[in-house]
């Protein structure tokens, strides 16, 4: 009896941990709203079954089947991201130097603020877990340490590499002049330009954090999981970086 109770406790703990990790993976994506919709659908299906509404319940069964079939197609980016996390065995934290990370962050933020002040357009993709090789291959590979001056010079108008995006991975600028996939989200404001749509597009297909500097207004924005955050100041940007990357770093 004691052994049976212990197995139940272990089962509950394991289930809770997996559910927590799955929720963290989808909480900032479209999948969270979908999950709510599915739960409501199952609840309505259960209630209709209890009330004996056979025709209505049959229609719900058919609808549920169609939804489950459509899921892998509609939410392919989210599913791919989750499978990549599992495949690499990196659902938990990885180790890196906190001091090094802070220095890199300071340099990146300083460059972003100077681009904003001079109203120089910028597009910086910060790799997290999902690989960006397809994107990197569209640009010019550099492999240089992150520095404020280099980032500013890359985005200077009419410079050879100013078009497209810069890719940063583990404190190094791995490529510049990269092409990003444009989002197909029709709900975004029509006033958004190509730079913002490209940032949203790559954030939908990967778990990267993207920094955007508008050349028209100098406004700083970020894109993550298909969502934009506007009008960030220096403090907001640093907080965004630490929040998104501290999930993958040792405290």
N, C-alpha and C positions, 0 to 999 in steps of 0.2 A: 504493500500500500504506500509506503514511504517513497519507494523507487518510482511508483506511478505518479505520485504528486510532484516529484522532482522533474520528471519528464514533462509534465504539464507546464511547470514554471519555466523550464528551458525553452519549451515551444513558444510560450507567450513572449519571452524576452527576444528570441530570434525573430519572431514575426513582427514585434514592435520595432526592432532595429531596422529590418528590411523596409517596413512601411515608412519609417522616418526618412531613410535614405531616398526612397522612391519619391516621397513628397518633396524633398529638397531638390531633386532633379527636375520636377515639373512645376514647382511653385511659381516660377517666373516665366512660364510658357503658356501657349494656348491650351496645352493639354489639361491644365487645372480646370478651366471652364468646361472643357469637354467631360472631365471626370464628374463634375457636379451635374451636368446634364444626364449622364448615364445613370447616376445614382437616383435622380428624380424619375427617370424612365423605369428603372427597376421597382421603385416604390409604387408608382402608378400601376405597374403591371401586377404587383403583389395585391394591391387593394382591389383592383378589378377582378382578380381571381377569387379573392375572399367574398366579393359581392355576387359572384356568379355571372359576370358580364362576359359571356362566352365569345360573342362576335367582336366586341371591343378588345378583349384579351387576345384574340387571334390576330387582330390587326397590330397590336403592340408587339406580339411575338415576331411578326414579319418585319416590323420596323427595327426591332432590336437586332435581328439577323443582318439586315442591310447595314446598320450602323457598325456592327462588329467587322463586317467585311471591308467597309470603307476606311476604317481606322488606320491600317498600315499605309494606305495611300496618302491620306490627308495629313497625317502626322509623321511622315517619313523622316524629316530632319530631327524631330524630338526622339524618335525611336533609335535612329542611328547614333545620336549623341549618348543615349543611355547605354546602348550596347557597346560603344567604344569605351565608356567608363568601366563597364564590367569586364570587357576583354583585356583591358590593361591592368585590371586589379587595383585601380586607383580611385575607389569610392571613398577612400579616406585620405588623410593629409600626406603630402610629401615634404621632404626636408630641404631647407635652403637657409642662407644666412640672412637674418633680419636686417643687419646693418647694410649689407649689400643691396638688399631690396629697397631700403629707405633712400639710399644714395641714388639709385636708378630712378626711383619715383620722383625725387626732387628735381633731377635733371629733366625728366620728361614733362613734369608740370611746368617748370620754368620755361621750356621751349614752347609749350602750348600757350602760356600766358603772353609770351612775346609775339607769337603768331597772331593771337587774338588782338593785341594792342595795335599791331600794324595792319590788321585786317588782311592777313595772308591766309589763303585757304589751306587747310591741312586735313589729312585723313590718315590716322594711325591705328593699326590693328594690333592688339596685344593678344598673342596666343596664350591659351590656357591649357586645356587638355586635348581638344580635337586638333588633329593634324591639318596644316594649311599648305601642304606641298603643291596642290593644284593651283592655288592662288599664287604662291611664291614663283612657280614656273612661268607665270605670265609676265613677270617683271624682271628687274636686273638684280642679281644676287650680289650682296655686299659683304656680310659677315663683319660688322664693325661694332665696337662698343657704343652703347647709348651715350650721347653727349648732347647738350643743349645746342651748341653751335652747329653740329652736323645736321640735326633735325631741322633747324631753321634754314640752313643752306640748301637742303634738299627741296624745301617747298618754296624757295624764292622763285617768283614768276619768271618764266622763260628759261629756267635752268633745265638741263637735260632730263632730270628725274622728278620735276615738280608735279607732273600729272600722275594720277593714280594714287595708290596707297603705299604706306610704309608698313612693313611687317616686323614686329619686335617679338623675340622669343628668348626668354631667360636672360634678359639684360643685354641682348645683342640685336642690332638692326640687321636682319638676315636678308632683306630685299626691299627695293623701292620701285616706284613706277608700276605697281601691280594693279591688275584689273580685278574688281570685285563683282560678284553676281548681284544684279539689281533685284530688289524685292518685288514680288507680285501682289503685295498687299494693297488692295484698292481702297482701304479705309484710311490710308495715310493722306495727309493734307496735300492738295494739288500744288501748293506753293513750294513744297520741298523740291530741292534740286537733285541732280544726279549724285552728288557727293553723299547726301543724307540717305538717298535710296540705296546706294551701294553699301553704306554702313549697315543699314537695317538688313539688307539682303544677306551679307556674310554672317551677321549675328543670328539670323534665322537658321542657317545651315550649320553653324558651328557654335561653340560656347565662348568664342572670343569676345573681348570687350573692345569696342571701337570708339576712338576719340575723333570728333569732327570739329573743325574750326571753319566758320562761315567766312568766305572772302567778301561777302556783301555787307555783313554787319559785325563780324568779329566774334559773334556769339559762339560759346563753347557748348557742345552737346556730347552725349555718349549714347551708344547703341548697345543693347545687350538683350539676347533672347527675343529679338524682334521688336523691342520697345525702345523709344527714344526718351532721353531726359534732356531738357533744354535749360539754357541760361545758367550754366554752372560757373561758379567763381573758383578761385584757387583752392579754398577750403573744401568745397563740394567735390572738386575733381580728386583731391587727395583722398578724401573719404571714400569715394567710389572705387578708387584703385585698391585701397587697403581692404575694403569689404569684399570685393570680388576676388582678390588674390590671397587674402589671409585664409580663405576657405581651404586653400591648397598648401598652406605653409604651417610650419610648426610655430606654436605660440611660445 
